Amino acid sequence: MFRTIGHTFELMKTSWRMLQKDRELILFPIMSGIGLIVMLLLFMGIGSTTGSLDRLDGATTGTQTGSEEIAPVDWAIAASMYFCASFIVIFFNAALVAAALERLRGGDPNIKSGLQAAATHLPAIIVWALISATIGLILQIVRGQLKGNFIGQIILSMVGGVWAYLTFFVIPVLVAEGIGPIGAVKRSSSLFRETWGRQFAASFGFGIVYFGALLIAIVPAALLFFVTPIAGIAAAAITIPVAIGTVQAMEGIFKAALYEYALGESPLAFDRNTLSGAYRAL
């Protein structure tokens, strides 16, 4: 545990120093969040009108009845929503990672250069978003069907974890090497195995950083809320997205640095020993 905390804070400090050189990188996660909110509101409106929300909720929780069987339109809405959400997240992550790689390689990135890099690989990003959304939707449906099945949930979590590790470098590979999504998955898996072995565990935890950032963002807004509720809500609407965007930008920089290390490079400002210990053999 303490080793994990130590690695986390070491990586966090380096990522933070790199972010100070390009503070505009936090706009990529914020733009992603705004896009997700708009998209979710749109699909919630459509789903409420068609009754799809209730039927899909029943399917994912395993509580649907015979009169609430899912219709083809429900699957179409669910699939479209997952795809759009996946595309938005992946596109802006690709822009963030591309900008981070530019900085780590001695360049001077900005919002425009990051978005241009992501747009250059738009066809591959669309296909990868489709694959990612399909896997995500399948896992979500299976998770709902396995509700109450402890062993099944554990196995499903292991499958999801393996998929996450195998695809860890997919976005850096897409934007840096220009190969297709299937090739990117194979390349990502190969880089991970060659660098950290076949069996590994993370020795860092950005969840710790997210918790600290949210705490810093929420506490002053909560205190202000007790004085003036409207001002407190307005403050939270600003501080929370900025806090989450900051950590996500740091996480993007860190992933770009790990990718550079896996290629055998020495990413700017990052210590190779710290990167080599980011994952450890089981």
N, C-alpha and C positions, 0 to 999 in steps of 0.2 A: 504493500500500500504506500509506504513512505517513498519507495523508489519511484512509483508511479507519479506521486505528487511532485517529487523532485524533478523528474523529466518534464512533467507538464509545465512547471513554472520556468524551467530553463528554456524550453521551446517557446513558451509564451513571451518571455522577455525578448528573445531574438526576433520573433514575429512582430512584436510590438514596435521594436526599433525599425524594422523594415517598413512597417505601415506608416511610421512618422514621415518617411520620405515620400509617400504617395497616399496621403490621407483620403484622397478622393476614391480610393478603392472600396471604402465602406458603402459607396453609393450603389455598387453592383448588388449586394444583398438587399439593400433597401428597395431598389427598383424591382428586384425579384419578388419581395414581399408585397409591394403595391400591385404588381401584376397578378399575384396569387389571390389577393383579396378581391380584386375586380372580377377575376375569373370565377371564383367561388360564389360570389354574389349572383353572377349571371346564371350559373348552373343551378344554384339553389332556387332561383326564381323559376327556371324551367322545370326543375324536379318537383317543386311544390305544385305547380300547375297540372302536371301530368300524374301526380301521385307516386312518382318514381322514388322519392326520398323515403317514404314509409316502407315500400316494398323492398328496396335495397337494404334498408336498415334491418328489416326482418331477416333477410338472407345472410347478412354478415354477422348477425348475432344468433342465428339459428332459431328465431322465434316466429318465423312466418307461418301462416296458416294456409289451408287450401285455397281460400278465397283471395289470398294475397300473393299468388304465384307471380314470379317476375315475368314481365312481358319483354319482347324483343326491344321495344323502345327504351326500357329501363337499362338493359345491357348496353345499348348504344350510348345513352347518356352517361352511364358510369365509365365506360371505356373512353369516351370523349373527354370527360373531366380528368381522368387519370392521365391521359395523354397530354392535355393542355398544361396540367400542373407539372408534369414531368418535363415537358419542353421548356417551360418558363424557368424552372429551377436549373436545368442543365445548361440552357443558353447563357444565363447570367453567371453561372459557375464557370463555364468555359471562358467567358470574357474576363472574369476575375483571375483565373489561373493563367491565362495568356498574358495578362498584364503583370502578374507576379513573376512569371518566368522571364519576361522582358527585363524587369528590375534585377532579378537574380543573375542575369547574364550581362549586367552592366548598362542596360538601357534606361530610358526615362519614360515610362508608360503614362498614359492618361486614360480617361473614360473612352475617348474616341478610338484609341488604338486597341483597347480591349474589346470593344464592341465590333470593330472591324475584323479583328482576328476571329471572333466567334462567328461572325457573318460569313467569313470566307469558308468555314467548314459547316455551313448551315445544313446541307443535305445529310451529312453524317450525323449531325446533332439530332435532326428530325428522326432518323432511323433509330438512333440510340435511345431517344425519348420514347419511341414506340416500344422497343424491347423492354426498357426499364419499366414503363407503365404496365405492360402486359404481365411481367413477373410480379410487380407490386400488387396488381389487382388479384392475381391468382393467390398470392400469399395471404392477402386480406380475406378473401372468400374462404380459403382453407382454415384460416385462424378462427373465423366465425363458426365454421362447422365443427371445429375441434374444441369449442368452448366446454370446459369442464373435464376435458381429457388431458390430464397433467403430462403424461408421457408424450402424447402427440404434440402438445405445445412446446415441450423441450426440444423434440426433434425438429419441429418447424423453426424454432429459434436458431438451432444449429445450422439448418439449411440457409436461413436468411443471413446468418453471420458469415458463412462460407462464401455466399454470393457477394456480400459486401467487400470481403477481402479480395476475392478474385477480380472484382471490378474497381478496386481502389484507384488505379492509375488510368482508368479509361479516358476520363476527360483530359488530363495532361497529354496522353498519347494522341487523342483526336486532334487537339489544337497544335501540338508540337511536331507530330510525325505525319499527319495527314493521311492516315490509313483508315479503312472502314471500321464500323462498329464491331463486327465479328473479329476482325483482325486485332482491334484494340483490346478486346477482352482477352484474347490469347496473349497478346503482348503484355498487358497488365499483369496477368497471372504469372507469366514467365519472369517479369522483372521482380515481382514479390518473392517468388520461390528462389531465384538466383541470389537475391540480396539478403533475405532473412530466413530462408529455409522453408520446408514444407509444413512444419508445425510451429506456430508462433502465437504470441499473445502481445497485445499492446502494453507498453510500459509508460503510457501517458494517458491522460483523460481530459479531453476538452470539455466534458460535462462539468468538471470542477470550475472551469473558467466561465462557462455559461451561467452557472449558479451565482458566482461572484459578481459577474457583470449585471445580472438581473437584480441582484440585491442592491447594488450601487444605484441602479436606475429607479427601483421601486421605492426605496426608503424616503428620499427627499420628496418624491411625488406624493407619497402617502401622508407625510407630515404636512405638506401644503394642502392636501385634500381636507384635512381636519380644520384648516383655517378658512379656505375657500374651495369648496368641492369642484367648481368649474375649472379653477386654476390648476387644481391637482390633476384632474383628468387631462387637461391640455398639456401639462408637464409630462405626464406618463406617456401621452401620445407621441411625444418627442424623444424622451429619454430612453424608453424601452426599445423602439426601433434602432436608435443610434447604438445602444449597448449591444443588441443582437447583431446588427450589421458590423460592428467593430470586431466582435469575436469571430463571426463568419469570415470576415476579410482576413483576419489573422490565421484562421484555419486553412483558408485557400493558399495563403503564402506558405504555410507549413507543408501542405500537400505538394506544392510546386517544388519546395526545397527537397522533400523526400524523393520526388521524381528525379530531380537532378542528381541526387546522391546515388540513386539506383542505377543511373546511367554511368556512374563512375566519376562524376564531376564534383567540384567543391563549390556549392552554392554560396554566393556572396553573404558574408556575415554569420553563416551558420557553422557550428562546430561539427566536424565529421564524426567525432566520437559520440556526440549527443544524438545525431541522426542514426548512427549505427545501432544505438541502444533504444531507439524508438520502439522497436519490436524485439522480442527476445524468444529464444527457443523454449518450447514447453518441456 
